[in-house]
Amino acid sequence: MKDELLDFDRAQTLLAQAAKPLDRLQLVTLADAVGRVLAVDMSATLDLPPADNSAMDGYAIRYADYQPDVVLPIQQRSYAGDMPQPQLPGQATRLFTGSLIPAGADTVVIQENTREADGQVQILQAPAAGQFVRKRGMDTTAGQPLLAAGTLLEAAHIALLASQGLTHVQVVDRLRVGILTTGDELVPPGAERAAQQIYNCNGPMLAALVQKTGAHAVHVLHARDNEPDLRAAVRTILADCDLLLSIGGVSVGEKDLVKPVLESLGGKLALWKVRMKPGKPVALAHIDGKPVVCLPGNPVSVYAVYAMLVSPLVRRMQGRAVLFPPVGAAPLRTERPRQDSREEFLRVQWRQEPGQAPELVPYPNQDSSVISSMPWATGLARLPAGVPVQDGDTVPYYDVAHWLS
C-alpha cells in the first residue's frame, strides 16, 4: 500500500494504462453503430462523387463556347438521377443541383446569370472556367483512408460510411462494467428510510456516468459492510464484467473491508492517496486480469474521480484513439485567494456574455457532499497544489460534456 500522495497527472496516466483495449469485436448495422468504437481501419470503396456533377441549378456549357451575351440552344434538360447525353458543341444543357455534367461540358452557369426563352439560354455574366462543377472523387477516392480504428462513431461518421454503400461496420464490443456500492447507512431510492440512513445516489449516478461514456453497466450491486456480502458481490461482478468500480470502503476504518476482500480474491490493492480534492482515496487492483478501481464515498468525489481518472481508462478499454479530451482555460472568479496542498477541482460554470471574455464561476459550496452542485456545474476548474489563485487568474477547465462522453 502506498502512503504518499500520488501526483494527479501520474495517477491519471497510470489508471489510463491499467488495462488493454478489449479484443472482442462485433459486426453491427450502421443504425446500431452510433456511440460505438470502430474496430478496424476503413478505406473508401468508391469515388465520391462517383461522377462530375453540378453544385448549382443552371446550365452546363463548354467554356470555349462562351462569348459576351452568347445565346445557346438548350439541347436537353437533365435532372439529378438522369444520365445526360454528351454535350454538343455550341449548345447548353439545363441541369439542377446534383445533375451529372454531360461529357464534353466543363462549366456551369448559374441560372441567376442567364435568361431562358424559346428553347435557348442567354448568358448575361461571364462565367469562370470550371465553376460550380463538383469533380469526381472531390470528397473521397476509392482505396484512400476513410476512418481510423478507435474512432468513436457519431452521426457524421455514419453518413460517411453510408455514402460508401456500407450497411455494416465492425466495432469493439461494449465494455461491461460492474458497480458496487457499500455502506450500511445506504438504502435504495424508493425504500423505507430510517432516520440514520440516506438514499444511495452513488449507484444510479455511476451507472449513468458509465452509460454516458458508452459502456454498459451490467451490474449495480450494493453490499452491506461485512466480508461475505462484499465477497459475493465482487465475485458476481467479476464473472460478468470487464471492469469493476466500487464506491467507499477502502480507507482504514473498522468497516472499510473492500481491501481485505479484494486481497482474499487474489487482488493486490494499491491505495493511491491522490493529490486531488475532492477524491483523495483512489485504489486500483487486478483480479483475474480485470481492473478493479475503488472510488471514494462522497457523491461529488465519485463524480470528479470518474471524470478525471476513470473515464480515460474506460475509453482505453473501449479501444478509442482519444483517451484524454481537450482541456480549456479561462479566468476564475473568486472572492478570496484559494490555495490547498492538493490540486483542487472546483465545480464551476463556464459563462460568457456577448462581447466579453469567458469566465469560470464556482458553486458557492464546494463541500464534496453537495449533490446539487453537480447538475449546476458545466465543468471542473483545476487549481494547482500549493499555489495561491487570485480572482481573475486563468486556470485549466475540464468541460464535463467532453470528459463524460
Secondary structure in CASP SS format (residue, H / E / C, confidence):
PFRMAT SS
TARGET T0000
AUTHOR 0000-0000-0000
METHOD secondary structure of the structure
MODEL  1
M C 1.00
K C 1.00
D C 1.00
E C 1.00
L E 1.00
L E 1.00
D C 1.00
F H 1.00
D H 1.00
R H 1.00
A H 1.00
Q H 1.00
T H 1.00
L H 1.00
L H 1.00
A H 1.00
Q C 1.00
A C 1.00
A C 1.00
K C 1.00
P C 1.00
L C 1.00
D C 1.00
R C 1.00
L E 1.00
Q E 1.00
L E 1.00
V E 1.00
T E 1.00
L H 1.00
A H 1.00
D H 1.00
A C 1.00
V C 1.00
G C 1.00
R C 1.00
V E 1.00
L E 1.00
A C 1.00
V C 1.00
D C 1.00
M E 1.00
S E 1.00
A C 1.00
T C 1.00
L C 1.00
D C 1.00
L E 1.00
P C 1.00
P C 1.00
A C 1.00
D C 1.00
N E 1.00
S E 1.00
A C 1.00
M C 1.00
D C 1.00
G E 1.00
Y E 1.00
A E 1.00
I E 1.00
R C 1.00
Y H 1.00
A H 1.00
D H 1.00
Y C 1.00
Q C 1.00
P C 1.00
D C 1.00
V C 1.00
V E 1.00
L E 1.00
P E 1.00
I E 1.00
Q E 1.00
Q E 1.00
R E 1.00
S E 1.00
Y C 1.00
A C 1.00
G C 1.00
D C 1.00
M C 1.00
P C 1.00
Q C 1.00
P C 1.00
Q C 1.00
L C 1.00
P C 1.00
G C 1.00
Q C 1.00
A E 1.00
T E 1.00
R E 1.00
L E 1.00
F C 1.00
T C 1.00
G C 1.00
S C 1.00
L E 1.00
I C 1.00
P C 1.00
A C 1.00
G C 1.00
A C 1.00
D C 1.00
T E 1.00
V E 1.00
V E 1.00
I E 1.00
Q H 1.00
E H 1.00
N H 1.00
T E 1.00
R E 1.00
E E 1.00
A E 1.00
D C 1.00
G C 1.00
Q E 1.00
V E 1.00
Q E 1.00
I E 1.00
L C 1.00
Q C 1.00
A C 1.00
P C 1.00
A C 1.00
A C 1.00
G C 1.00
Q C 1.00
F C 1.00
V E 1.00
R E 1.00
K C 1.00
R C 1.00
G C 1.00
M C 1.00
D C 1.00
T E 1.00
T C 1.00
A C 1.00
G C 1.00
Q C 1.00
P E 1.00
L E 1.00
L E 1.00
A C 1.00
A C 1.00
G C 1.00
T C 1.00
L E 1.00
L C 1.00
E C 1.00
A H 1.00
A H 1.00
H H 1.00
I H 1.00
A H 1.00
L H 1.00
L H 1.00
A H 1.00
S H 1.00
Q C 1.00
G C 1.00
L C 1.00
T C 1.00
H E 1.00
V E 1.00
Q E 1.00
V E 1.00
V E 1.00
D C 1.00
R C 1.00
L C 1.00
R E 1.00
V E 1.00
G E 1.00
I E 1.00
L E 1.00
T E 1.00
T E 1.00
G C 1.00
D C 1.00
E C 1.00
L E 1.00
V E 1.00
P C 1.00
P C 1.00
G C 1.00
A C 1.00
E C 1.00
R C 1.00
A C 1.00
A C 1.00
Q C 1.00
Q C 1.00
I E 1.00
Y E 1.00
N C 1.00
C C 1.00
N H 1.00
G H 1.00
P H 1.00
M H 1.00
L H 1.00
A H 1.00
A H 1.00
L H 1.00
V H 1.00
Q H 1.00
K H 1.00
T C 1.00
G C 1.00
A C 1.00
H E 1.00
A E 1.00
V E 1.00
H E 1.00
V E 1.00
L E 1.00
H E 1.00
A E 1.00
R C 1.00
D C 1.00
N C 1.00
E H 1.00
P H 1.00
D H 1.00
L H 1.00
R H 1.00
A H 1.00
A H 1.00
V H 1.00
R H 1.00
T H 1.00
I H 1.00
L H 1.00
A H 1.00
D H 1.00
C C 1.00
D C 1.00
L E 1.00
L E 1.00
L E 1.00
S E 1.00
I E 1.00
G C 1.00
G C 1.00
V C 1.00
S C 1.00
V C 1.00
G C 1.00
E C 1.00
K C 1.00
D C 1.00
L C 1.00
V H 1.00
K H 1.00
P H 1.00
V H 1.00
L H 1.00
E H 1.00
S H 1.00
L C 1.00
G C 1.00
G C 1.00
K C 1.00
L C 1.00
A E 1.00
L E 1.00
W E 1.00
K E 1.00
V E 1.00
R C 1.00
M E 1.00
K E 1.00
P C 1.00
G C 1.00
K C 1.00
P E 1.00
V E 1.00
A E 1.00
L E 1.00
A E 1.00
H E 1.00
I E 1.00
D C 1.00
G C 1.00
K E 1.00
P E 1.00
V E 1.00
V E 1.00
C E 1.00
L E 1.00
P C 1.00
G C 1.00
N C 1.00
P H 1.00
V H 1.00
S H 1.00
V H 1.00
Y H 1.00
A H 1.00
V H 1.00
Y H 1.00
A H 1.00
M H 1.00
L H 1.00
V H 1.00
S H 1.00
P H 1.00
L H 1.00
V H 1.00
R H 1.00
R H 1.00
M H 1.00
Q C 1.00
G C 1.00
R C 1.00
A C 1.00
V C 1.00
L C 1.00
F C 1.00
P C 1.00
P C 1.00
V C 1.00
G E 1.00
A E 1.00
A E 1.00
P E 1.00
L E 1.00
R C 1.00
T C 1.00
E C 1.00
R C 1.00
P C 1.00
R E 1.00
Q C 1.00
D C 1.00
S C 1.00
R C 1.00
E E 1.00
E E 1.00
F E 1.00
L E 1.00
R E 1.00
V E 1.00
Q E 1.00
W E 1.00
R E 1.00
Q C 1.00
E C 1.00
P C 1.00
G C 1.00
Q C 1.00
A C 1.00
P C 1.00
E E 1.00
L E 1.00
V E 1.00
P E 1.00
Y C 1.00
P C 1.00
N C 1.00
Q C 1.00
D C 1.00
S C 1.00
S C 1.00
V C 1.00
I C 1.00
S C 1.00
S H 1.00
M H 1.00
P H 1.00
W H 1.00
A C 1.00
T C 1.00
G E 1.00
L E 1.00
A E 1.00
R E 1.00
L E 1.00
P C 1.00
A C 1.00
G C 1.00
V C 1.00
P C 1.00
V E 1.00
Q C 1.00
D C 1.00
G C 1.00
D C 1.00
T E 1.00
V E 1.00
P E 1.00
Y E 1.00
Y E 1.00
D E 1.00
V H 1.00
A H 1.00
H H 1.00
W H 1.00
L C 1.00
S C 1.00
END
